[in-house]
């Protein structure tokens, strides 16, 4: 069952053949938070994970059916409990269609799908430099379970010779 959308929008089920659109949205979402980093690895992410088992939903405008938002899901394992969970690879809404409830509808669709799969939780990754997305996810009931820490390793160019 599809989640209700605001007037003027409709659901469209995506397919793995929608790879180009999915890549555009992955790149757009990635560049909004980390514009200084090139998103060249995202095509490899699609190569690795996009399949019939990883569902895609688009939100399209009624009438011309232009894609304006997307959701891509997969499944993973909760590392603490061992339970299978739904992993959200992508939630993206075109900037001119934001603040209309579309992202909230995408998250509700993810939750409905996860429950139909018998999954016990939803998980996703959000970058710390994207406060708008963090606020959206917190309003939707997501909470911080862990922190991902990283340390850049800088090689001395002289040592590589």
N, C-alpha and C positions, 0 to 999 in steps of 0.2 A: 504494500500500500504506500503510495507516495504522499509525502508531507504536503500540506496545503501551501500554496505560494501566493504572494500578493497579486492583485489584479494586474493583468498585462504580461504575466510570465507563465511558462509551462515547463514541465519536465520533459527531458529527452534522454533516453538511455544511451550511453556511449558504448563504443566497441574498441577493441585493440587497434583497429584500423584508424582510429581517431588520434593516433600517435602525434601527428604534427600539431594539432590543437592543444593536446595535453602538454607537449614540450613548450609551446608558446606560453601557456599559463604557468608552468613550473619556472620558466625563465623570468617571467614578469614578477611573480611572487618573490622569487629569490632576489632579484635586483632591487626590489623595494626596500629590503632590509639590509642587504649587504652589497650595495652598489659597487664597492671597490673591488669585489672579487668576481672573476669571470665565472659564469655558470656552465662552462664547457662540460663538466662531469654529468650534467643532468640527462643528456642523451644516453649515457651509459646506465644511469639509474632506470630509465625506461627499458633499455635492452635487457636488463637483469630482472625487472619485476613486472612489467606489463604483460598480462595474459588474460585469458578468459576467466581466470580465477580472481582477478583484481578488478572489481566493478568500477565503472565510471558513470556518473550522472552529470548531465548538462542542464543548466537553466537557460531557456531560450525565450526571446520575446515572442509574444503571441502575434500572429500575423506573418511577419517576415522570418520568424524562427531563427533569428541571429543568436548565436551563443554568447551569453554575457556572464556566465559563472560556471564553475565546475567543481566536482568532487571526485577524488580517486581514492579507493580504499584497498587494503590488503589485510592479511592476517599475520600475526606474530605471536610470540609467547612472552607472557609476563615473566621477567627474570626472577622476581621474588617468589611468586606463587606457583609458577609453572602452568598457569591457566592460559588457554588460547585467548587472544584478544584481537579486536579489530584495530588496525593501524591506519591512520589517516595520512596518506601521502600528500594530498593536495586539497586545500580549500582556497578557491580564488574567485573574486568578483571583480569585474571590470570597474575601474574607478568611477565612471559616470553612473554606475548602477548601485553604488554602495549606499549604506544607511537606509535601506528599504526592507531589510529583513531577509535578504537572500542568503547571506552567510549563516544566519541563524537557522534558516530552512535547510541548508546543506548539512549543518551539524545534526539537526534532528533526523534527516534522512540517514546519516551515518549511524546514528544511534538505533534507528529502527532496523536497519540492515544487520547491525551487530547482534541485536536481540534475536532476529530471525535465524542467525547462524548459531545461536546458543553461546555466543561469546559473553564473557563476564565484565568486560571493560573496553573502553576506547583509549587509544593513546596517540600521541602526535609529538612532533618536535617543533618548537617555535624559537626563533632566535631572540636573544635578549634585547636587540636593537629594534624590535618591532612592537612597541607598546600598544598599538591599536589592536594587533592580533592577540596579544596576551590578554588584554581587557575583554575582547570578544570571547575567548576560550574560558576565561574565569567566569564571565556572566553565564556561560553555557554549562557551568558546573565542573569544569576541569580544574584540577589543583596540581601544584608542584609535587611530584613524587621523588624526583632526583634532580641533581644538577649535573650537567655535562661540563667538565672542566677540560681545558686544553692549554697547551703551552707551545707556542711557536718555537721551532728549532731553527736557529739561524747558523748556517755554516759559514765559516770563514772562506771566502772565495780563494784565498791564497792556498788553503789546505787542500783544495780540490785539484791543484795542478800536479 
